[in-house]
C-alpha cells in the first residue's frame, strides 16, 4: 500500500518538532507526516476517522511511547486532546482510499457505492437512492459547482426507479451516458457525493475551531487542502481568527514534488501562528 504524503518537508520545517513539544495530526492516514515529526523528536497524537488508518496508528502506538492513536472525527476531537504546540490537518480523501475499490470513492474502479471515510450515518448509495431529486441536484451544485446538476439528478432518479443504484460504475455510467470531455463526466458528482456523505465541510469548520482552542499561544496550525471550496474556508478562518500568517498566499508544491507525486499538483498549504 503506497502513499506519498504531500508537503512533508514544508510541514516539518514549519512545525519544528522537538522533545519538549507535542503535536496532533488530525488526519493520520498511513502516518507519513506523523512519523516525520516523531523522527525529529516530537511527541504526536495521530487521529483519524478511518478505521483502517486507525489500525495503522495502533501499530505505531505499540512501537513508541511518544505516539498515541485516536479513532475520531474532527467534530469529536475536543475531549481527546491536551494543549498542543502544533497541529496538522491534511483535508480530503486520501490516495489510499481512492485506490481501494471496495471503499467506493472512484468511478474508475467498480465497487460498492459507499464513499464512507468512517463514523458515518449514511452512504453515497443512500443519497442517490433515497434523496429527493432537488436535494441531489442542490448537493452536486453546492459541493462541486456541477453545472449539469439538474440533468444528472434527473437521470439518477429515473435510473433508480428501475433498479437500485449500488455500485460506482453503475452511477458513473448513468452520469456519463453520451457525454465526453477531457475531465470524466462523473468527476464532480463523485466529489459532491463524497463531501456530503462525510459532512466534510462541516467537519472542516468544526475541526479548525477545535484546533484553535487546543493550540497554545505561539502554536502553529498547518492545513493542506486540494479543492477551492476547502481552501476558501481555510483562508477565511485564518483571516478571521487569532492567527498570524507569515505568508497570506498559500504554499504550492514544488515542481520536483509534482513530478514525483502527481496527486500533489492541486495541493495548497496554509499555516499560521496562534497569537
C-alpha positions as CSV (number, residue, x, y, z in Angstrom):
1,X,0.0,0.0,0.0
2,X,1.8,3.1,-1.2
3,X,1.1,6.7,-0.2
4,X,3.3,9.7,-0.6
5,X,2.5,12.5,1.9
6,X,2.4,16.0,0.4
7,X,4.3,18.9,1.7
8,X,6.3,16.6,4.1
9,X,9.4,18.8,4.2
10,X,7.5,22.0,4.5
11,X,5.3,20.7,7.4
12,X,8.4,19.6,9.4
13,X,10.1,22.9,8.7
14,X,7.1,24.9,9.9
15,X,6.3,22.9,13.0
16,X,9.9,22.4,14.1
17,X,9.4,19.3,16.3
18,X,11.5,18.8,19.4
19,X,11.3,16.5,22.5
20,X,9.6,19.3,24.5
21,X,6.7,19.7,22.0
22,X,3.5,17.8,21.5
23,X,1.6,17.7,18.2
24,X,-1.6,16.4,16.8
25,X,-2.0,15.0,13.3
26,X,-5.8,15.3,12.7
27,X,-5.6,13.1,9.5
28,X,-3.1,10.3,10.3
29,X,-3.7,8.2,7.2
30,X,-0.7,6.0,6.8
31,X,1.3,8.2,9.1
32,X,3.8,9.8,6.8
33,X,3.6,13.2,8.4
34,X,3.4,11.8,12.0
35,X,6.4,9.6,11.6
36,X,8.5,12.5,10.3
37,X,7.5,14.6,13.4
38,X,8.4,11.6,15.6
39,X,11.7,11.1,13.9
40,X,12.6,14.7,14.8
41,X,11.9,14.1,18.4
42,X,8.4,15.4,18.8
43,X,5.5,13.7,20.6
44,X,2.5,13.1,18.4
45,X,-1.2,12.2,18.7
46,X,-2.5,10.6,15.5
47,X,-6.2,11.0,14.8
48,X,-8.3,9.6,12.0
49,X,-12.0,8.7,11.4
50,X,-10.9,5.9,9.0
51,X,-10.8,2.5,10.8
52,X,-8.0,1.3,8.6
53,X,-5.9,4.3,9.3
54,X,-6.6,3.9,13.0
55,X,-5.3,0.3,12.8
56,X,-2.0,1.6,11.2
57,X,-1.9,4.2,14.0
58,X,-2.2,1.5,16.7
59,X,0.7,-0.4,15.2
60,X,2.8,2.7,15.5
61,X,1.5,3.3,19.1
62,X,2.8,-0.1,20.1
63,X,6.3,0.9,18.8
64,X,6.9,4.1,20.7
65,X,5.7,5.9,23.9
66,X,5.8,9.2,22.0
67,X,2.8,8.4,19.9
68,X,-0.9,7.9,20.8
69,X,-3.7,6.8,18.4
70,X,-7.2,8.1,18.3
71,X,-10.2,6.9,16.2
72,X,-12.2,10.0,16.0
73,X,-13.8,12.6,13.6
74,X,-12.8,16.3,13.7
75,X,-16.1,17.2,15.4
76,X,-15.4,14.9,18.4
77,X,-11.7,15.8,18.9
78,X,-12.1,18.3,21.7
79,X,-12.2,15.9,24.6
80,X,-9.3,13.8,23.2
81,X,-6.6,16.4,23.1
82,X,-4.4,18.3,25.5
83,X,-2.9,21.7,24.9
84,X,-0.7,21.4,21.7
85,X,2.3,23.1,20.2
86,X,1.3,22.3,16.6
87,X,-1.5,20.7,14.6
88,X,-1.6,19.3,11.0
89,X,-4.8,18.9,9.0
90,X,-4.5,17.2,5.6
91,X,-8.0,17.6,4.2
92,X,-10.0,15.4,1.8
93,X,-9.9,11.9,0.5
94,X,-6.5,10.0,0.6
95,X,-4.9,8.3,-2.4
96,X,-5.2,5.0,-0.4
97,X,-9.0,5.4,0.0
98,X,-9.3,6.2,-3.7
99,X,-7.2,3.2,-4.8
100,X,-9.3,0.7,-2.7
101,X,-12.3,-0.3,-4.9
102,X,-14.3,-1.6,-2.0
103,X,-14.4,1.9,-0.5
104,X,-16.4,3.2,-3.4
105,X,-14.6,6.6,-3.9
106,X,-13.5,6.1,-7.5
107,X,-15.5,5.9,-10.7
108,X,-12.5,4.3,-12.3
109,X,-12.9,1.1,-10.2
110,X,-16.1,-0.9,-9.7
111,X,-17.1,-1.3,-6.1
112,X,-20.0,-0.7,-3.7
113,X,-21.3,2.9,-3.7
114,X,-20.1,3.7,-0.2
115,X,-17.7,6.7,-0.1
116,X,-17.7,6.5,3.7
117,X,-14.5,7.7,5.4
118,X,-15.6,6.3,8.7
119,X,-18.0,7.0,11.6
120,X,-20.8,7.8,9.1
121,X,-24.6,7.8,9.4
122,X,-25.3,7.2,5.7
123,X,-23.5,6.3,2.4
124,X,-23.4,7.7,-1.1
125,X,-25.8,4.9,-2.1
126,X,-28.3,6.2,0.4
127,X,-28.1,9.7,-1.2
128,X,-28.7,8.6,-4.8
129,X,-31.4,6.0,-3.9
130,X,-33.3,7.9,-1.2
131,X,-32.9,11.6,-1.5
132,X,-35.3,13.9,-3.4
133,X,-34.3,14.9,-6.9
134,X,-33.9,18.6,-6.0
135,X,-31.8,17.7,-2.9
136,X,-29.4,15.7,-5.1
137,X,-29.2,18.5,-7.6
138,X,-28.5,21.1,-5.0
139,X,-25.8,18.9,-3.4
140,X,-24.0,18.5,-6.8
141,X,-24.1,22.2,-7.4
142,X,-23.2,23.3,-3.9
143,X,-20.3,20.9,-3.3
144,X,-18.8,20.6,-6.8
145,X,-20.2,23.5,-8.9
146,X,-21.7,20.9,-11.3
147,X,-23.5,22.9,-13.9
148,X,-25.3,19.8,-15.1
149,X,-26.6,19.1,-11.6
150,X,-30.3,19.2,-12.6
151,X,-30.0,16.9,-15.5
152,X,-27.7,14.5,-13.6
153,X,-30.1,14.3,-10.7
154,X,-33.0,13.6,-13.1
155,X,-31.0,10.8,-14.7
156,X,-30.3,9.3,-11.3
157,X,-33.9,9.4,-10.1
158,X,-35.1,7.9,-13.4
159,X,-32.5,5.1,-13.2
160,X,-33.3,4.1,-9.6
161,X,-37.0,3.6,-10.5
162,X,-35.9,0.6,-12.5
163,X,-33.1,-0.7,-10.2
164,X,-31.4,0.4,-7.1
165,X,-28.0,2.0,-7.8
166,X,-25.5,0.1,-5.8
167,X,-22.0,0.3,-7.5
168,X,-19.6,3.0,-8.6
169,X,-19.6,2.0,-12.2
170,X,-23.4,1.9,-12.4
171,X,-23.5,5.5,-11.2
172,X,-20.7,6.6,-13.4
173,X,-22.4,5.1,-16.5
174,X,-25.7,6.8,-15.7
175,X,-23.9,10.2,-15.4
176,X,-21.6,9.6,-18.4
177,X,-24.1,8.3,-21.0
178,X,-23.5,10.2,-24.2
179,X,-21.1,12.7,-22.6
180,X,-17.3,13.1,-23.3
181,X,-14.6,15.5,-22.4
182,X,-11.1,16.0,-21.0
183,X,-12.5,15.5,-17.5
184,X,-14.6,12.4,-16.8
185,X,-18.3,13.5,-16.7
186,X,-18.7,11.8,-13.3
187,X,-15.8,13.6,-11.6
188,X,-17.8,16.4,-10.0
189,X,-20.7,14.2,-9.0
190,X,-18.4,11.8,-7.2
191,X,-16.7,14.7,-5.4
192,X,-20.0,16.2,-4.2
193,X,-21.4,12.9,-3.0
194,X,-18.2,12.2,-1.1
195,X,-18.3,15.6,0.6
196,X,-22.0,15.1,1.5
197,X,-21.6,11.6,2.7
198,X,-18.8,12.6,5.1
199,X,-20.1,16.1,6.0
200,X,-16.6,17.2,5.1
201,X,-17.1,20.9,5.0
202,X,-19.0,21.0,8.4
203,X,-16.3,18.7,9.8
204,X,-13.6,21.0,8.5
205,X,-15.2,24.1,10.0
206,X,-15.5,22.4,13.4
207,X,-12.0,20.9,13.2
208,X,-10.5,24.4,12.6
209,X,-12.3,25.8,15.6
210,X,-11.1,22.9,17.8
211,X,-7.6,23.3,16.5
212,X,-7.7,27.0,17.5
213,X,-8.9,26.1,21.0
214,X,-6.3,23.4,21.6
215,X,-3.2,25.3,20.4
216,X,-1.0,27.1,22.9
217,X,-0.2,30.7,22.3
218,X,2.6,30.5,19.7
219,X,1.4,27.2,18.5
220,X,1.3,26.5,14.8
221,X,-1.6,25.2,12.6
222,X,-0.8,23.7,9.2
223,X,-3.7,22.9,6.9
224,X,-3.4,21.2,3.5
225,X,-6.3,21.2,1.0
226,X,-6.9,20.0,-2.5
227,X,-10.1,21.9,-3.6
228,X,-11.0,25.5,-3.9
229,X,-14.1,25.2,-1.6
230,X,-12.0,23.8,1.2
231,X,-9.2,26.4,0.6
232,X,-11.7,29.3,0.8
233,X,-13.0,28.0,4.2
234,X,-9.4,27.7,5.5
235,X,-8.3,31.1,4.1
236,X,-11.3,32.8,5.8
237,X,-10.7,31.0,9.0
238,X,-7.1,32.3,9.3
239,X,-8.1,35.8,8.3
240,X,-10.9,36.0,10.9
241,X,-9.2,34.1,13.8
242,X,-6.3,34.9,16.2
243,X,-3.6,33.7,13.9
244,X,-0.5,35.4,12.5
245,X,0.1,34.4,8.9
246,X,3.7,34.9,7.8
247,X,2.5,34.5,4.1
248,X,-1.0,35.5,3.1
249,X,-0.8,33.4,0.0
250,X,-0.8,29.6,0.1
251,X,2.3,27.5,-0.4
252,X,2.2,25.4,-3.6
253,X,4.1,22.1,-4.2
254,X,7.4,22.4,-5.9
255,X,7.9,21.1,-9.5
256,X,10.0,18.3,-8.0
257,X,7.2,17.2,-5.7
258,X,4.7,17.3,-8.5
259,X,7.0,15.2,-10.7
260,X,7.4,12.6,-8.0
261,X,3.8,12.7,-6.8
262,X,1.3,13.8,-9.5
263,X,-1.5,13.9,-7.0
264,X,0.1,16.8,-5.2
265,X,-0.4,19.1,-8.1
266,X,-3.6,20.6,-6.8
267,X,-2.5,20.8,-3.2
268,X,-2.3,24.1,-1.2
269,X,-0.8,24.6,2.2
270,X,-1.7,27.5,4.6
271,X,-0.4,28.0,8.0
272,X,-0.5,30.4,10.9
273,X,0.8,31.0,14.5
274,X,-1.7,31.4,17.3
275,X,-1.4,34.9,18.9
